[in-house]
Amino acid sequence: MESEGGQPPGMETASLRKASRCLAELLQSEEGQVHFLVKFLTHRGRSAASEMRNRLAKDQPVHARGYHFKKEVIAEALRQWQENEGQRTAKLTVPRTPASWTGGEDDGKPRLLRRPSDSASVHSLCVCVVPVPKG
């Protein structure tokens, strides 16, 4: 007999216990806590980082996924996350060829951004919503 996940009954419980143990082991050291918070911030983004900074500035406790973290750990995680964020942003490349817009001028609909050099590729299309001022 298998559950909806395709595993025998009780396997989900066992894998959840294992995941909980791994998380508990990770959170035992400050280095592990920093690693956890960096991953948390990577998934949650800038709004979570901003919230953590505000709480640190106001000397309020910071909780993530039910865990409480020391100020030093949070500050280090924010520093590392910011550093990683800068590296990710630096890796973004500018298209080599100019892009052209398709679609009507004043219809207010989303337009397709197409690079002429690789217009046959699905990956070359981006849907962008461009606000069109009335009047």
Biotite code that builds the C-alpha atoms (Angstrom):
import biotite.structure as struc

atoms = struc.array([
    struc.Atom([0.000, 0.000, 0.000], chain_id="A", res_id=1, res_name="MET", atom_name="CA", element="C"),
    struc.Atom([1.312, 3.452, -0.910], chain_id="A", res_id=2, res_name="GLU", atom_name="CA", element="C"),
    struc.Atom([0.290, 6.935, 0.086], chain_id="A", res_id=3, res_name="SER", atom_name="CA", element="C"),
    struc.Atom([-0.409, 9.762, -2.359], chain_id="A", res_id=4, res_name="GLU", atom_name="CA", element="C"),
    struc.Atom([3.291, 10.628, -2.436], chain_id="A", res_id=5, res_name="GLY", atom_name="CA", element="C"),
    struc.Atom([4.121, 7.173, -3.799], chain_id="A", res_id=6, res_name="GLY", atom_name="CA", element="C"),
    struc.Atom([5.825, 6.015, -0.591], chain_id="A", res_id=7, res_name="GLN", atom_name="CA", element="C"),
    struc.Atom([4.722, 3.295, 1.823], chain_id="A", res_id=8, res_name="PRO", atom_name="CA", element="C"),
    struc.Atom([2.687, 4.571, 4.805], chain_id="A", res_id=9, res_name="PRO", atom_name="CA", element="C"),
    struc.Atom([4.892, 5.982, 7.525], chain_id="A", res_id=10, res_name="GLY", atom_name="CA", element="C"),
    struc.Atom([7.714, 6.936, 5.146], chain_id="A", res_id=11, res_name="MET", atom_name="CA", element="C"),
    struc.Atom([6.611, 10.583, 5.042], chain_id="A", res_id=12, res_name="GLU", atom_name="CA", element="C"),
    struc.Atom([6.731, 10.648, 8.833], chain_id="A", res_id=13, res_name="THR", atom_name="CA", element="C"),
    struc.Atom([10.206, 9.097, 8.805], chain_id="A", res_id=14, res_name="ALA", atom_name="CA", element="C"),
    struc.Atom([11.500, 11.578, 6.237], chain_id="A", res_id=15, res_name="SER", atom_name="CA", element="C"),
    struc.Atom([9.992, 14.475, 8.202], chain_id="A", res_id=16, res_name="LEU", atom_name="CA", element="C"),
    struc.Atom([11.713, 13.242, 11.351], chain_id="A", res_id=17, res_name="ARG", atom_name="CA", element="C"),
    struc.Atom([15.000, 12.996, 9.476], chain_id="A", res_id=18, res_name="LYS", atom_name="CA", element="C"),
    struc.Atom([14.576, 16.528, 8.086], chain_id="A", res_id=19, res_name="ALA", atom_name="CA", element="C"),
    struc.Atom([13.780, 17.822, 11.577], chain_id="A", res_id=20, res_name="SER", atom_name="CA", element="C"),
    struc.Atom([16.902, 16.132, 12.967], chain_id="A", res_id=21, res_name="ARG", atom_name="CA", element="C"),
    struc.Atom([19.053, 17.613, 10.200], chain_id="A", res_id=22, res_name="CYS", atom_name="CA", element="C"),
    struc.Atom([17.650, 21.079, 10.870], chain_id="A", res_id=23, res_name="LEU", atom_name="CA", element="C"),
    struc.Atom([18.183, 20.696, 14.618], chain_id="A", res_id=24, res_name="ALA", atom_name="CA", element="C"),
    struc.Atom([21.801, 19.659, 14.014], chain_id="A", res_id=25, res_name="GLU", atom_name="CA", element="C"),
    struc.Atom([22.343, 22.584, 11.661], chain_id="A", res_id=26, res_name="LEU", atom_name="CA", element="C"),
    struc.Atom([20.958, 25.081, 14.162], chain_id="A", res_id=27, res_name="LEU", atom_name="CA", element="C"),
    struc.Atom([23.232, 23.884, 16.993], chain_id="A", res_id=28, res_name="GLN", atom_name="CA", element="C"),
    struc.Atom([26.161, 26.008, 15.792], chain_id="A", res_id=29, res_name="SER", atom_name="CA", element="C"),
    struc.Atom([26.247, 29.720, 15.021], chain_id="A", res_id=30, res_name="GLU", atom_name="CA", element="C"),
    struc.Atom([27.733, 28.914, 11.615], chain_id="A", res_id=31, res_name="GLU", atom_name="CA", element="C"),
    struc.Atom([24.774, 26.636, 10.897], chain_id="A", res_id=32, res_name="GLY", atom_name="CA", element="C"),
    struc.Atom([22.344, 29.319, 12.057], chain_id="A", res_id=33, res_name="GLN", atom_name="CA", element="C"),
    struc.Atom([23.968, 31.847, 9.710], chain_id="A", res_id=34, res_name="VAL", atom_name="CA", element="C"),
    struc.Atom([23.741, 29.339, 6.851], chain_id="A", res_id=35, res_name="HIS", atom_name="CA", element="C"),
    struc.Atom([20.055, 28.709, 7.637], chain_id="A", res_id=36, res_name="PHE", atom_name="CA", element="C"),
    struc.Atom([19.249, 32.435, 7.738], chain_id="A", res_id=37, res_name="LEU", atom_name="CA", element="C"),
    struc.Atom([21.102, 33.120, 4.480], chain_id="A", res_id=38, res_name="VAL", atom_name="CA", element="C"),
    struc.Atom([19.020, 30.391, 2.793], chain_id="A", res_id=39, res_name="LYS", atom_name="CA", element="C"),
    struc.Atom([15.886, 31.799, 4.439], chain_id="A", res_id=40, res_name="PHE", atom_name="CA", element="C"),
    struc.Atom([16.673, 35.298, 3.136], chain_id="A", res_id=41, res_name="LEU", atom_name="CA", element="C"),
    struc.Atom([17.487, 33.945, -0.314], chain_id="A", res_id=42, res_name="THR", atom_name="CA", element="C"),
    struc.Atom([14.022, 32.380, -0.495], chain_id="A", res_id=43, res_name="HIS", atom_name="CA", element="C"),
    struc.Atom([12.153, 35.253, 1.163], chain_id="A", res_id=44, res_name="ARG", atom_name="CA", element="C"),
    struc.Atom([13.982, 38.120, -0.522], chain_id="A", res_id=45, res_name="GLY", atom_name="CA", element="C"),
    struc.Atom([14.533, 41.768, 0.223], chain_id="A", res_id=46, res_name="ARG", atom_name="CA", element="C"),
    struc.Atom([11.361, 42.332, 2.212], chain_id="A", res_id=47, res_name="SER", atom_name="CA", element="C"),
    struc.Atom([12.435, 39.732, 4.794], chain_id="A", res_id=48, res_name="ALA", atom_name="CA", element="C"),
    struc.Atom([15.933, 41.232, 4.925], chain_id="A", res_id=49, res_name="ALA", atom_name="CA", element="C"),
    struc.Atom([14.461, 44.687, 5.420], chain_id="A", res_id=50, res_name="SER", atom_name="CA", element="C"),
    struc.Atom([12.226, 43.396, 8.213], chain_id="A", res_id=51, res_name="GLU", atom_name="CA", element="C"),
    struc.Atom([15.226, 41.784, 9.933], chain_id="A", res_id=52, res_name="MET", atom_name="CA", element="C"),
    struc.Atom([17.247, 45.005, 9.670], chain_id="A", res_id=53, res_name="ARG", atom_name="CA", element="C"),
    struc.Atom([14.365, 47.012, 11.142], chain_id="A", res_id=54, res_name="ASN", atom_name="CA", element="C"),
    struc.Atom([13.996, 44.581, 14.040], chain_id="A", res_id=55, res_name="ARG", atom_name="CA", element="C"),
    struc.Atom([17.739, 44.694, 14.725], chain_id="A", res_id=56, res_name="LEU", atom_name="CA", element="C"),
    struc.Atom([17.690, 48.503, 14.703], chain_id="A", res_id=57, res_name="ALA", atom_name="CA", element="C"),
    struc.Atom([14.775, 48.546, 17.165], chain_id="A", res_id=58, res_name="LYS", atom_name="CA", element="C"),
    struc.Atom([16.430, 45.865, 19.332], chain_id="A", res_id=59, res_name="ASP", atom_name="CA", element="C"),
    struc.Atom([13.474, 43.524, 18.775], chain_id="A", res_id=60, res_name="GLN", atom_name="CA", element="C"),
    struc.Atom([13.829, 39.732, 18.624], chain_id="A", res_id=61, res_name="PRO", atom_name="CA", element="C"),
    struc.Atom([14.004, 38.057, 15.235], chain_id="A", res_id=62, res_name="VAL", atom_name="CA", element="C"),
    struc.Atom([12.255, 34.758, 14.630], chain_id="A", res_id=63, res_name="HIS", atom_name="CA", element="C"),
    struc.Atom([12.453, 32.685, 11.470], chain_id="A", res_id=64, res_name="ALA", atom_name="CA", element="C"),
    struc.Atom([10.554, 29.418, 11.067], chain_id="A", res_id=65, res_name="ARG", atom_name="CA", element="C"),
    struc.Atom([9.880, 29.349, 14.797], chain_id="A", res_id=66, res_name="GLY", atom_name="CA", element="C"),
    struc.Atom([13.501, 29.794, 15.858], chain_id="A", res_id=67, res_name="TYR", atom_name="CA", element="C"),
    struc.Atom([14.978, 32.766, 17.731], chain_id="A", res_id=68, res_name="HIS", atom_name="CA", element="C"),
    struc.Atom([18.394, 34.050, 16.636], chain_id="A", res_id=69, res_name="PHE", atom_name="CA", element="C"),
    struc.Atom([21.041, 36.214, 18.324], chain_id="A", res_id=70, res_name="LYS", atom_name="CA", element="C"),
    struc.Atom([21.812, 39.675, 16.954], chain_id="A", res_id=71, res_name="LYS", atom_name="CA", element="C"),
    struc.Atom([25.333, 38.681, 15.908], chain_id="A", res_id=72, res_name="GLU", atom_name="CA", element="C"),
    struc.Atom([24.039, 35.721, 13.914], chain_id="A", res_id=73, res_name="VAL", atom_name="CA", element="C"),
    struc.Atom([21.415, 37.858, 12.189], chain_id="A", res_id=74, res_name="ILE", atom_name="CA", element="C"),
    struc.Atom([23.904, 40.615, 11.370], chain_id="A", res_id=75, res_name="ALA", atom_name="CA", element="C"),
    struc.Atom([26.331, 38.090, 9.846], chain_id="A", res_id=76, res_name="GLU", atom_name="CA", element="C"),
    struc.Atom([23.547, 36.405, 7.856], chain_id="A", res_id=77, res_name="ALA", atom_name="CA", element="C"),
    struc.Atom([22.383, 39.766, 6.505], chain_id="A", res_id=78, res_name="LEU", atom_name="CA", element="C"),
    struc.Atom([25.977, 40.640, 5.549], chain_id="A", res_id=79, res_name="ARG", atom_name="CA", element="C"),
    struc.Atom([26.485, 37.325, 3.725], chain_id="A", res_id=80, res_name="GLN", atom_name="CA", element="C"),
    struc.Atom([23.085, 37.522, 2.045], chain_id="A", res_id=81, res_name="TRP", atom_name="CA", element="C"),
    struc.Atom([23.820, 41.065, 0.841], chain_id="A", res_id=82, res_name="GLN", atom_name="CA", element="C"),
    struc.Atom([27.183, 39.908, -0.506], chain_id="A", res_id=83, res_name="GLU", atom_name="CA", element="C"),
    struc.Atom([25.536, 36.995, -2.336], chain_id="A", res_id=84, res_name="ASN", atom_name="CA", element="C"),
    struc.Atom([22.819, 39.304, -3.653], chain_id="A", res_id=85, res_name="GLU", atom_name="CA", element="C"),
    struc.Atom([25.470, 41.601, -5.112], chain_id="A", res_id=86, res_name="GLY", atom_name="CA", element="C"),
    struc.Atom([27.202, 38.692, -6.834], chain_id="A", res_id=87, res_name="GLN", atom_name="CA", element="C"),
    struc.Atom([23.916, 37.494, -8.351], chain_id="A", res_id=88, res_name="ARG", atom_name="CA", element="C"),
    struc.Atom([23.138, 40.987, -9.624], chain_id="A", res_id=89, res_name="THR", atom_name="CA", element="C"),
    struc.Atom([26.618, 41.329, -11.131], chain_id="A", res_id=90, res_name="ALA", atom_name="CA", element="C"),
    struc.Atom([26.104, 38.106, -13.108], chain_id="A", res_id=91, res_name="LYS", atom_name="CA", element="C"),
    struc.Atom([23.133, 39.548, -15.010], chain_id="A", res_id=92, res_name="LEU", atom_name="CA", element="C"),
    struc.Atom([24.127, 40.288, -18.577], chain_id="A", res_id=93, res_name="THR", atom_name="CA", element="C"),
    struc.Atom([22.930, 42.920, -20.984], chain_id="A", res_id=94, res_name="VAL", atom_name="CA", element="C"),
    struc.Atom([21.620, 41.578, -24.310], chain_id="A", res_id=95, res_name="PRO", atom_name="CA", element="C"),
    struc.Atom([24.125, 41.958, -27.141], chain_id="A", res_id=96, res_name="ARG", atom_name="CA", element="C"),
    struc.Atom([21.513, 43.013, -29.675], chain_id="A", res_id=97, res_name="THR", atom_name="CA", element="C"),
    struc.Atom([18.897, 45.725, -29.347], chain_id="A", res_id=98, res_name="PRO", atom_name="CA", element="C"),
    struc.Atom([15.396, 44.612, -28.479], chain_id="A", res_id=99, res_name="ALA", atom_name="CA", element="C"),
    struc.Atom([12.241, 45.634, -30.271], chain_id="A", res_id=100, res_name="SER", atom_name="CA", element="C"),
    struc.Atom([8.693, 45.897, -28.984], chain_id="A", res_id=101, res_name="TRP", atom_name="CA", element="C"),
    struc.Atom([5.812, 44.163, -30.675], chain_id="A", res_id=102, res_name="THR", atom_name="CA", element="C"),
    struc.Atom([2.159, 44.974, -30.197], chain_id="A", res_id=103, res_name="GLY", atom_name="CA", element="C"),
    struc.Atom([-0.028, 48.038, -30.504], chain_id="A", res_id=104, res_name="GLY", atom_name="CA", element="C"),
    struc.Atom([1.142, 51.397, -29.258], chain_id="A", res_id=105, res_name="GLU", atom_name="CA", element="C"),
    struc.Atom([-1.843, 52.639, -27.282], chain_id="A", res_id=106, res_name="ASP", atom_name="CA", element="C"),
    struc.Atom([-3.807, 49.506, -26.494], chain_id="A", res_id=107, res_name="ASP", atom_name="CA", element="C"),
    struc.Atom([-2.435, 49.123, -22.935], chain_id="A", res_id=108, res_name="GLY", atom_name="CA", element="C"),
    struc.Atom([-1.833, 45.394, -23.460], chain_id="A", res_id=109, res_name="LYS", atom_name="CA", element="C"),
    struc.Atom([1.299, 43.453, -22.531], chain_id="A", res_id=110, res_name="PRO", atom_name="CA", element="C"),
    struc.Atom([3.956, 43.554, -25.203], chain_id="A", res_id=111, res_name="ARG", atom_name="CA", element="C"),
    struc.Atom([6.564, 41.048, -26.261], chain_id="A", res_id=112, res_name="LEU", atom_name="CA", element="C"),
    struc.Atom([10.205, 41.986, -26.102], chain_id="A", res_id=113, res_name="LEU", atom_name="CA", element="C"),
    struc.Atom([12.039, 40.263, -28.939], chain_id="A", res_id=114, res_name="ARG", atom_name="CA", element="C"),
    struc.Atom([15.718, 40.190, -29.835], chain_id="A", res_id=115, res_name="ARG", atom_name="CA", element="C"),
    struc.Atom([16.085, 39.927, -33.622], chain_id="A", res_id=116, res_name="PRO", atom_name="CA", element="C"),
    struc.Atom([19.184, 37.687, -33.550], chain_id="A", res_id=117, res_name="SER", atom_name="CA", element="C"),
    struc.Atom([17.413, 34.783, -31.886], chain_id="A", res_id=118, res_name="ASP", atom_name="CA", element="C"),
    struc.Atom([13.746, 35.469, -32.515], chain_id="A", res_id=119, res_name="SER", atom_name="CA", element="C"),
    struc.Atom([13.047, 31.794, -33.236], chain_id="A", res_id=120, res_name="ALA", atom_name="CA", element="C"),
    struc.Atom([14.056, 30.799, -29.722], chain_id="A", res_id=121, res_name="SER", atom_name="CA", element="C"),
    struc.Atom([11.356, 30.600, -27.076], chain_id="A", res_id=122, res_name="VAL", atom_name="CA", element="C"),
    struc.Atom([13.880, 31.797, -24.501], chain_id="A", res_id=123, res_name="HIS", atom_name="CA", element="C"),
    struc.Atom([14.290, 35.123, -26.288], chain_id="A", res_id=124, res_name="SER", atom_name="CA", element="C"),
    struc.Atom([10.762, 36.281, -25.475], chain_id="A", res_id=125, res_name="LEU", atom_name="CA", element="C"),
    struc.Atom([9.813, 38.143, -22.328], chain_id="A", res_id=126, res_name="CYS", atom_name="CA", element="C"),
    struc.Atom([6.312, 39.344, -21.557], chain_id="A", res_id=127, res_name="VAL", atom_name="CA", element="C"),
    struc.Atom([6.425, 42.835, -20.138], chain_id="A", res_id=128, res_name="CYS", atom_name="CA", element="C"),
    struc.Atom([3.570, 45.048, -19.032], chain_id="A", res_id=129, res_name="VAL", atom_name="CA", element="C"),
    struc.Atom([4.204, 48.593, -20.119], chain_id="A", res_id=130, res_name="VAL", atom_name="CA", element="C"),
    struc.Atom([1.863, 51.248, -18.721], chain_id="A", res_id=131, res_name="PRO", atom_name="CA", element="C"),
    struc.Atom([0.615, 53.505, -21.479], chain_id="A", res_id=132, res_name="VAL", atom_name="CA", element="C"),
    struc.Atom([-0.271, 57.033, -20.333], chain_id="A", res_id=133, res_name="PRO", atom_name="CA", element="C"),
    struc.Atom([-3.697, 58.181, -21.468], chain_id="A", res_id=134, res_name="LYS", atom_name="CA", element="C"),
    struc.Atom([-3.973, 61.494, -23.222], chain_id="A", res_id=135, res_name="GLY", atom_name="CA", element="C"),
])
